[in-house]
């Protein structure tokens, strides 16, 4: 995309902190639209101005409106100043080249570059973040949320980047809508896991994390579900994961119906398989292909559900958080996998004092009876 084609975030934009992950912070923003030109009667009474005056005024107004259209139904995402985050222009080029072609347009969170340097957005937002950490209560004119910034995010601020990203707004558009977001994670067993594993990659990682959290005071129980159930061909698996993700029986039933029929997650699983068949120890983890596989294993699914069950055909599902991973992560990936293998988390042979239940789809003891064939829900 040529530089002149990149939109500029208006300096009058008002931003509100929406949330953050390890690598980015997302803001909701509002922009000031231009005032329509006065009517012919208001401006000129009974007389008629020269045609060029009317045309120039009208054209300028409509040109301004057209330029602002790119900001409609969008959020602003800004990267953090970390060794593992690339300049936004580089990340966007990789996304356009490697990620976007893999999925249907309506199954992915769209994104485009936006210039933020001239409006001193990062400078202003970093001051807000620093002040927020010191004074947890709202102050007049603040651009941040009413809630406190998560403690684990303190001390990490935004990178002085020329660009941010405009991303599809997947927050509820109506009061009756509900948005569920989660990370599908590894939808296939790890290629480097030991033969006979009774836990998949994510279940092994969650089991290890659960053992660590259990030693805290008070103990913390991480959210857990088996990612393999999301794409299982067995109705019992799908029903189980829907119940674990749904906050009510009605929502769980709707989730199950969607899981039974969607094409987004099976496509994601197939792309994870395509780009890594060998595993972290046999493949070169610094290649684009492997880093793309790891990106697909750490993306987020946004599921926007209408308020009425009869509108389930209008459920919107998009994959986001798909910036291609940095080669700097290779050492961390290898270390994490080796720990899961050496400490017995894949095989269910972890230390007795750390023992966790076998709830993974790979565990032969999870069900007392044979799995039932997958069935549609009426």
C-alpha positions, 0 to 999 in steps of 0.5 A: 500500500502506498504511503499516500493511501494510508489514512491518518487518524484525526488529531481530534479523535477521542480514544478509550482503552478497551483491552490489551494482550501481551503484544498490543493494546486496543482502543475504541475511538470516536472522530469528529465529522465535518459540519455539512455546508449551509443550505442554499436558502440559509446562505444566499436567501432568494438569490443563487450563488455562482455554480462553482461555489456550490459545487466546491463546497459540496465536493469538499464536504463529501470528500471529507466524509469519504475519507472518514469512511475507513474509520467506520466499525473499526477499533485502533490497535497499537503495538507494545514496545517489546523485542518480539513485536515488529514495526506495524508496517512490517507486520501488516505486510506479513499479514497481507502476504501470509495470513489473509490469503488463507481464510475467507474474507468474512472469517477474518478480522480485517486490518489496515494501517493508519498513521498515528505519528502526526497526532502524537497518539503514542506519546499521549497514550503512554502518559495515560498508561503511566498515570493510570498505574499510579492513580487508579481512579478516573481523572477528567479528560482521561483516555483510559478505561474506568477499570485499573490496568492489569498489574501484570501489564504495568511498566510495558508501554506502546512503541513509538511507531509511525502506524497503528492498525484499524481492525474490525470492531467485533464488540456487540453492536446491539444490546441484545448481541453477545460476543464470545472470544477465546483462543482455539489454540492447538487443534491437533496433537503436537507433532513432537509429543511422545507416542501414547500421549494422554494430553494434547499440547494445550491440555498439557500446558494447562495441567502444568499451569494448574499445578503451579496455581494450586500452590498459590494462596488462594489457589487459582484454577485456570479456565480449561477445555480441550481444543480437540473437542472444538473440531471433534467428530463426536457429539459428546465431545462437542457438547462437553466443550460447548457446556464448558464455554457457555454461561447458560444451558441456552448459550451452550446449546447455541454454541454447540449448534455453531460448532457442529456446522462451522467451517472456520475452525476446521479450516484453522486446524487444516492450516495448522497442520499444513505449516507444521508436520514435524514439530519444534525439534525437527523443523526450523522454528525460525522459518516463515512456515513454522512461525505461521503455524505458531501464529495460527495456534495462538490466534483469537476467535471472535464469535458475535451472536444475535440476541435471538436463537432464530437468527443463528444463521447470522452468527459472525465468526472471525479470527484475529490476533494473527500477526506473524510470530517473531523468530525471537520466540523460537527458544521459548517454544523449544524450552516450553515443549521440552518441559512438557515432555521431560516433566511428564505432562503429555503422558500424565506421569507428572509428579504425584504432588502435581497430579492433575485430572486427565480431561483431554480428548486424548485420554482413554479414561475420560469417558466410561463408554464409547464415543457416540457419532456426531449428530446435528442438533434440532 
